[in-house]
Structures are given as C-alpha cells and as structure tokens.
Amino acid sequence: MERPGYFRKYIILEQLDPGFGMQRAPDGFARLEGDRTGIALSIQVRFLKEGAQPYTVILIYEKDADIGVFRIGTLQIISRIGSFRRFLDHDTVESLDLRAEKIRYILIASEHKEKVFIPLAGCCKKTVKWDESVRRRLFGEKAAGGDEPVRRKPLSAEKAAESNESVLQMLLSKDKTGTVEERKERYEKQETAGKEERKKDEDISVSNPGRRDDKDISESIKNKIDDLKLEKKLKESFEPMDPFSNPRHDYSWYRVNDIAKLSNILFSCNLTIPLFANPKILVGLFKYRHLLSGFYRSDINNMNYFVLGVPAKDETDGKPFENICRWVQVKNSEFGDMTGYWLVYINLKDGEFVC
C-alpha cells in the first residue's frame, strides 16, 4: 500500500519534432515520484541523436492561472541511449510552487536562438493534449534572454561545467568497457560523429526504409542479434522462474522487475522491442511488479525465439501487441488478481515478431 501523500506516475515520451532519431524515431519514458520530502524524476530514452545539441529536460506545470516552466537539467546521450535522474527537495519544490500532480508536460528540448525544437514530449494527464503555445512560451523566454517564471538563479559557467561533468561521470560509470580515459575518449568521438550525422541524416522510416546501399547491408550484419550474450545477461541480471508450473527443457524464464535494465540489455544485444512506447507493458509492470522474459529453443525445427510476457488480470485486459500476442493462463498466481500472461515471440534470427 502506498503511503499517504505519495504520488507515482509513468509517462510515455513520444516524438514531437522529427529529425532527431537514429535509425528510427526516438522514444522513452519518465517516472515521477513525489511525497512530502520532494519530487524525484527519472528518464530513459533511446534512438536520440547524440552530439546534435545539449538536450534540456523541461517541466511544464500548472501555476495559478498560468503555466510554470522549469529547466531541470541536461540530458546526455551515449550510444543513442540517455538516462536522467534528479531529485527536487522540499524547499526547491515550495519555491517553485510545484507539485508532482500539477506537472502537465515533460519535454526533451533542443533550444536555439531562432527556434525551439522538441524531439520528445510526454503528456502527464490523459485529458491534456499537446499545446503549441508552450513552444511559443519557451521561444519567447529564450528570445527575452531566458527570463523564466521560476525563482531560481542561473548556473554559473563553473557550476554548469560541474553539473555536466557529474552527469557524464554517472553515465560513464554504467559503461564498464575499458579504462575511464578510454571511455571518455570514446564518448568524445561519439559526440563528434553525432554532430556530423545531425547535418546530413533524416529519420529512417521503419515502414519504408528505402534503398539500402552496401554500407547499410554491412551495418545490418554488424547489428545481428547476439542471442548468446542476451541469454547470459538475462541470467546475470534477473531471477529465474517457472511461471506456468510446467517445466519444459525448450523454455527458460526470468522475472524482470526493472524495465530500464531489460531495455538496455536488449539494446546492447541488437534486439529492438518498443518497451517504453507501450503503455500496456508499463501498466502490467506497475500493477503486478514484474514482466516475464525468456527463450524458446527447439532442436527439432531449429526455432530460436525471445519471449516477452506481460502480466494481466485476464484475456479481456487488453493485448499489448494487438494480434501478434497470445494469452497463456497460469494455475496459481502469487501476484494478486493476475491470471496469466500475454506472450509475444520475437525471432532471434531477424528480430521480427512471430505472428
């Protein structure tokens, strides 16, 4: 049971302005948590171009009869993945007249003198749609020298550098490959390459990828799904389980309680599943505290599938993947009123969903 005064909400971040994706449109999610001590915000995004421009995380919230704007920090992107975490203590929240439940939008913005681009935006309330007047408000503030309707002092150059360095250190700490110096050098090369890509690349439509040249084909081979690495990482990261009380040698299952970790593992193994962009997956995780992941391997017909399971109350509880998932019931559930899983199969040879 949640404690009194506690607020938690997941927000889907979707593409608003095109042109900032790598290989496909970017997506992500944010988690807002608030209580009497303050507000915690965590963000995970993927497929966002790196090095194009510092991305600013902006909160738009209801403030009296107007809106408040709070630029909470900078989102750094490494290898198309971005992570952001920030806690606003009680005094900061009070000075801004900000409440978690009053937040209307969470924006990932690329701000220029002549225009404000918003690659990703999340609406925190179902009844609220995107309002272009917010962009005009942001641009007006930038044109006026950044006079924001929040009572805060701008960071000095030294403080800003310290803040960016601390974020960089947090992100580099997640990359354990090589020494710190090697990781920093790799990041700087990625940033430089991202700036060059920003000038010439456009988003590649998944439904209409167009003609592929030799470089694309080479990249496709390079990005082949590493299923052995994937299985190893799942074993190391998550607890094995037997959800259907029917042990079979051709299936292996793991209980996933961290969707961000699962997404990063899948991404590192070149398997793309839109976890963050699917609210039914997030609802299943939030309501039943886990997701199911595993493998189906058949020596008889040479089938190798990755399997994702989304817990649900029953088969009328909404299909997370429309007509490509199947309902499998469990006998004795330890997760409240959950009676089964929606399972979706992904072919490990080509990354395609199995219908």
C-alpha positions, -999 to 999 in steps of 0.1 A, spaced: 0 0 0 13 34 -9 20 58 19 -2 89 24 8 119 2 28 96 -21 25 102 -59 39 80 -87 32 81 -124 48 67 -156 47 90 -186 54 78 -222 77 101 -241 69 103 -278 84 120 -308 71 155 -314 96 171 -338 112 148 -364 148 148 -374 164 138 -341 162 100 -344 189 75 -351 177 47 -374 141 52 -362 120 77 -342 132 82 -306 111 72 -277 113 68 -239 95 71 -206 97 91 -175 88 82 -139 76 109 -115 75 102 -77 65 128 -51 60 129 -14 65 154 14 102 153 10 102 164 -26 99 152 -62 121 126 -80 122 124 -118 139 96 -137 140 94 -175 151 68 -200 152 75 -238 167 57 -268 174 63 -305 181 100 -299 209 116 -318 240 124 -298 261 154 -301 235 174 -320 228 199 -293 226 197 -255 191 184 -247 173 202 -219 148 184 -197 119 208 -191 89 205 -168 57 224 -177 34 227 -148 2 244 -137 8 276 -117 -22 296 -106 -40 306 -138 -8 303 -159 19 277 -165 53 274 -149 85 264 -168 114 247 -150 145 236 -169 155 209 -146 188 198 -162 206 184 -192 201 150 -208 233 134 -221 231 108 -248 257 80 -252 253 53 -279 217 65 -286 206 59 -250 200 86 -225 194 85 -187 185 113 -164 177 114 -127 171 144 -105 156 150 -70 140 183 -61 139 187 -23 110 202 -4 124 238 -3 130 238 -41 95 225 -47 80 251 -24 99 280 -40 87 269 -75 51 264 -63 54 229 -79 36 197 -72 41 164 -89 4 161 -97 4 196 -113 30 187 -139 14 189 -174 43 180 -198 78 166 -196 99 178 -225 132 169 -240 141 201 -259 169 213 -282 168 251 -278 183 275 -303 182 313 -306 160 312 -336 138 282 -327 130 256 -300 129 220 -312 112 194 -290 123 159 -301 104 142 -273 73 152 -252 52 134 -226 17 144 -215 12 137 -178 -26 138 -179 -48 118 -203 -71 147 -208 -43 170 -218 -31 171 -254 0 189 -268 -4 227 -269 18 246 -294 15 277 -272 40 260 -248 66 261 -276 59 298 -282 63 304 -245 97 286 -244 109 305 -275 97 338 -261 117 332 -229 148 323 -249 144 354 -271 140 375 -240 172 362 -225 158 332 -206 137 351 -181 118 321 -168 88 322 -145 106 303 -117 125 318 -88 159 303 -94 194 316 -102 210 305 -135 241 283 -130 274 299 -133 298 286 -160 317 267 -133 286 252 -118 273 242 -152 305 225 -160 305 207 -127 269 196 -133 276 183 -168 307 165 -156 288 148 -128 262 136 -153 289 124 -176 306 105 -147 272 89 -138 267 77 -174 303 66 -179 301 46 -147 275 24 -164 299 16 -192 325 -8 -177 344 -14 -210 380 -1 -208 395 25 -185 379 58 -176 402 76 -200 392 52 -228 355 56 -221 358 94 -221 377 93 -254 350 70 -269 323 94 -257 340 124 -273 344 105 -306 307 96 -305 298 132 -298 318 144 -328 303 118 -350 268 128 -338 274 164 -348 283 153 -383 253 129 -385 230 158 -374 238 178 -405 231 151 -431 208 125 -415 170 123 -415 149 98 -396 146 65 -414 110 53 -415 106 17 -403 77 11 -426 95 25 -457 133 22 -452 140 28 -489 170 15 -509 198 1 -488 234 6 -500 265 -16 -492 271 4 -461 236 -3 -448 240 -40 -455 273 -41 -437 257 -23 -408 229 -49 -408 254 -77 -405 272 -59 -377 239 -54 -358 230 -91 -359 212 -102 -327 236 -117 -302 213 -142 -286 241 -159 -265 251 -126 -250 214 -119 -244 208 -151 -225 240 -146 -204 230 -111 -194 194 -122 -185 208 -150 -163 232 -125 -146 205 -98 -141 172 -115 -133 159 -143 -112 148 -175 -130 112 -186 -125 87 -212 -136 55 -192 -142 34 -220 -157 43 -248 -132 51 -270 -162 89 -273 -166 100 -278 -202 135 -281 -215 128 -259 -245 117 -229 -225 136 -208 -199 120 -179 -180 132 -149 -160 113 -125 -137 120 -89 -148 115 -61 -123 135 -34 -139 123 -24 -174 151 1 -179 177 -26 -173 159 -50 -196 157 -24 -224 194 -17 -221 202 -54 -223 181 -59 -254 196 -28 -270 232 -39 -263 223 -73 -280 208 -55 -310 172 -66 -302 147 -38 -306 113 -40 -287 93 -8 -281 90 -14 -243 88 22 -233 63 32 -260 37 7 -250 16 18 -220 1 -16 -215 35 -31 -208 41 -3 -182 7 -9 -166 14 -46 -163 48 -39 -147 34 -13 -123 3 -34 -113 20 -68 -109 56 -57 -102 72 -78 -129 74 -88 -165 83 -122 -180 112 -127 -204 127 -159 -217 136 -181 -246 120 -208 -267 146 -230 -284 136 -261 -304 163 -285 -317 137 -303 -337 126 -274 -360 156 -251 -354 135 -224 -338 150 -197 -316 127 -171 -301 129 -145 -274 97 -144 -255 83 -114 -236 54 -119 -212 31 -91 -199 10 -100 -169 -27 -92 -170 -59 -98 -150 -74 -119 -177 -76 -122 -215 -100 -93 -217 -74 -70 -201 -61 -56 -234 -35 -70 -257 -2 -52 -255 8 -62 -290 -26 -65 -307 -29 -97 -328 6 -109 -326 5 -120 -289 -12 -150 -273 -28 -155 -239 -15 -182 -216 -31 -188 -183 -13 -196 -150 -27 -220 -124 -18 -204 -91 -7 -168 -93 12 -151 -65 5 -117 -80 -29 -106 -68 -57 -110 -94 -33 -118 -122 -44 -149 -141 -20 -151 -170 4 -135 -194 2 -120 -229 32 -136 -247 49 -123 -278 76 -142 -296 105 -125 -315 126 -144 -339 163 -142 -328 175 -146 -364 159 -114 -378 143 -96 -348 108 -99 -364 77 -106 -343 63 -140 -349 26 -139 -359 
